[in-house]
Amino acid sequence: MKLFVKIGLAIALVFSFAACGNSEKDNEKDLRLDDYGSQPKKEKVETDNTSQDSGVALANKGIGPVKSMELPADINAEMAANGADIFKKMCSACHKMDKKFVGPSLAGVTERRSPEWIMNMILNPEEMIKKDPIAKKLLIESNMAVMANQGLKEDEARAIVEYFRQYDKQN
């Protein structure tokens, strides 16, 4: 009887490992069509693909404490440096700027999302995942972990947005 239980557990374990993770073949699906939908791009795109209607995505402010904000044209270097430090301490375990990791790649996020949406995602991830259509779609399409609330304050989230703006401008 113990032998059957051990064999059953071993089989279940093998199947659970087989179901986890993406193979290289699955990652090939990240090739995107160009703006006209006809030719595949040659490079592999690591960002999310929920930005198909960028006008709608940029108009979405998300759900949370940040209702509206005006960003100055010039990037505040001191704030961006502070945001980089906060990002490194609080976010880099799950996010990388230039590649998908536990969470989606963040390169170009300021071109795909409004600053309010970004801040609300940082400050209010639980409600965003439940109610915001872009956040819900991103979670489903990316097949990634749900973002944890890091308990950041609004000024810390704003500094991270400034870091993202600086990164996106330089790259």
Contacts in CASP RR format, 6 or more apart in sequence:
PFRMAT RR
TARGET T0000
AUTHOR 0000-0000-0000
METHOD contacts of the structure
MODEL  1
MKLFVKIGLAIALVFSFAACGNSEKDNEKDLRLDDYGSQPKKEKVETDNT
SQDSGVALANKGIGPVKSMELPADINAEMAANGADIFKKMCSACHKMDKK
FVGPSLAGVTERRSPEWIMNMILNPEEMIKKDPIAKKLLIESNMAVMANQ
GLKEDEARAIVEYFRQYDKQN
22 143 0 8 1.000
27 44 0 8 1.000
30 44 0 8 1.000
30 45 0 8 1.000
30 46 0 8 1.000
31 40 0 8 1.000
31 41 0 8 1.000
31 44 0 8 1.000
31 45 0 8 1.000
32 40 0 8 1.000
32 41 0 8 1.000
32 45 0 8 1.000
32 49 0 8 1.000
33 39 0 8 1.000
33 40 0 8 1.000
33 41 0 8 1.000
34 40 0 8 1.000
34 41 0 8 1.000
46 98 0 8 1.000
46 99 0 8 1.000
46 100 0 8 1.000
46 105 0 8 1.000
46 107 0 8 1.000
47 104 0 8 1.000
47 105 0 8 1.000
47 107 0 8 1.000
47 108 0 8 1.000
47 109 0 8 1.000
47 112 0 8 1.000
48 104 0 8 1.000
48 105 0 8 1.000
48 112 0 8 1.000
48 138 0 8 1.000
48 141 0 8 1.000
48 142 0 8 1.000
49 141 0 8 1.000
50 57 0 8 1.000
50 112 0 8 1.000
50 134 0 8 1.000
50 137 0 8 1.000
50 138 0 8 1.000
50 141 0 8 1.000
51 57 0 8 1.000
51 112 0 8 1.000
51 113 0 8 1.000
54 111 0 8 1.000
54 112 0 8 1.000
57 112 0 8 1.000
57 113 0 8 1.000
57 114 0 8 1.000
57 117 0 8 1.000
57 134 0 8 1.000
58 112 0 8 1.000
58 113 0 8 1.000
58 114 0 8 1.000
59 114 0 8 1.000
60 113 0 8 1.000
60 114 0 8 1.000
60 117 0 8 1.000
60 132 0 8 1.000
60 133 0 8 1.000
60 134 0 8 1.000
61 67 0 8 1.000
61 68 0 8 1.000
61 114 0 8 1.000
61 116 0 8 1.000
61 117 0 8 1.000
61 120 0 8 1.000
62 114 0 8 1.000
62 116 0 8 1.000
62 117 0 8 1.000
62 120 0 8 1.000
62 121 0 8 1.000
62 128 0 8 1.000
62 132 0 8 1.000
62 134 0 8 1.000
62 135 0 8 1.000
63 120 0 8 1.000
63 124 0 8 1.000
63 127 0 8 1.000
63 128 0 8 1.000
63 131 0 8 1.000
63 132 0 8 1.000
64 120 0 8 1.000
64 123 0 8 1.000
64 124 0 8 1.000
64 127 0 8 1.000
64 128 0 8 1.000
65 120 0 8 1.000
65 123 0 8 1.000
65 124 0 8 1.000
65 154 0 8 1.000
66 115 0 8 1.000
66 116 0 8 1.000
66 119 0 8 1.000
66 120 0 8 1.000
66 123 0 8 1.000
66 154 0 8 1.000
66 157 0 8 1.000
67 116 0 8 1.000
68 116 0 8 1.000
69 115 0 8 1.000
69 116 0 8 1.000
69 119 0 8 1.000
69 158 0 8 1.000
71 115 0 8 1.000
71 161 0 8 1.000
71 165 0 8 1.000
75 162 0 8 1.000
75 165 0 8 1.000
75 166 0 8 1.000
75 169 0 8 1.000
76 162 0 8 1.000
77 166 0 8 1.000
79 158 0 8 1.000
79 159 0 8 1.000
79 162 0 8 1.000
79 163 0 8 1.000
80 159 0 8 1.000
80 162 0 8 1.000
80 163 0 8 1.000
80 165 0 8 1.000
80 166 0 8 1.000
81 163 0 8 1.000
82 159 0 8 1.000
82 162 0 8 1.000
82 163 0 8 1.000
83 156 0 8 1.000
83 159 0 8 1.000
83 160 0 8 1.000
83 162 0 8 1.000
83 163 0 8 1.000
84 163 0 8 1.000
84 166 0 8 1.000
86 152 0 8 1.000
86 156 0 8 1.000
86 159 0 8 1.000
86 160 0 8 1.000
86 163 0 8 1.000
87 95 0 8 1.000
87 160 0 8 1.000
87 163 0 8 1.000
90 150 0 8 1.000
90 152 0 8 1.000
91 150 0 8 1.000
91 160 0 8 1.000
93 102 0 8 1.000
94 101 0 8 1.000
94 102 0 8 1.000
94 103 0 8 1.000
94 145 0 8 1.000
94 147 0 8 1.000
94 148 0 8 1.000
95 101 0 8 1.000
95 102 0 8 1.000
95 103 0 8 1.000
95 104 0 8 1.000
95 105 0 8 1.000
95 106 0 8 1.000
96 105 0 8 1.000
96 106 0 8 1.000
97 105 0 8 1.000
97 106 0 8 1.000
97 107 0 8 1.000
97 167 0 8 1.000
98 105 0 8 1.000
98 107 0 8 1.000
99 105 0 8 1.000
100 142 0 8 1.000
100 144 0 8 1.000
102 144 0 8 1.000
102 145 0 8 1.000
103 142 0 8 1.000
103 144 0 8 1.000
103 145 0 8 1.000
103 147 0 8 1.000
104 138 0 8 1.000
104 142 0 8 1.000
104 144 0 8 1.000
106 164 0 8 1.000
106 167 0 8 1.000
107 167 0 8 1.000
107 168 0 8 1.000
107 171 0 8 1.000
108 164 0 8 1.000
108 167 0 8 1.000
108 168 0 8 1.000
108 171 0 8 1.000
109 118 0 8 1.000
109 164 0 8 1.000
109 168 0 8 1.000
110 118 0 8 1.000
110 161 0 8 1.000
110 164 0 8 1.000
110 165 0 8 1.000
110 168 0 8 1.000
111 168 0 8 1.000
113 121 0 8 1.000
113 134 0 8 1.000
115 161 0 8 1.000
117 132 0 8 1.000
117 134 0 8 1.000
118 157 0 8 1.000
118 160 0 8 1.000
118 161 0 8 1.000
118 164 0 8 1.000
119 154 0 8 1.000
119 157 0 8 1.000
119 158 0 8 1.000
119 161 0 8 1.000
120 128 0 8 1.000
120 132 0 8 1.000
121 128 0 8 1.000
121 132 0 8 1.000
121 135 0 8 1.000
121 147 0 8 1.000
122 150 0 8 1.000
122 152 0 8 1.000
122 157 0 8 1.000
122 160 0 8 1.000
123 149 0 8 1.000
123 151 0 8 1.000
123 152 0 8 1.000
123 154 0 8 1.000
123 157 0 8 1.000
124 149 0 8 1.000
125 135 0 8 1.000
125 146 0 8 1.000
125 147 0 8 1.000
125 148 0 8 1.000
125 149 0 8 1.000
126 149 0 8 1.000
128 135 0 8 1.000
128 147 0 8 1.000
129 135 0 8 1.000
129 136 0 8 1.000
129 139 0 8 1.000
129 146 0 8 1.000
129 147 0 8 1.000
130 136 0 8 1.000
139 146 0 8 1.000
152 160 0 8 1.000
END
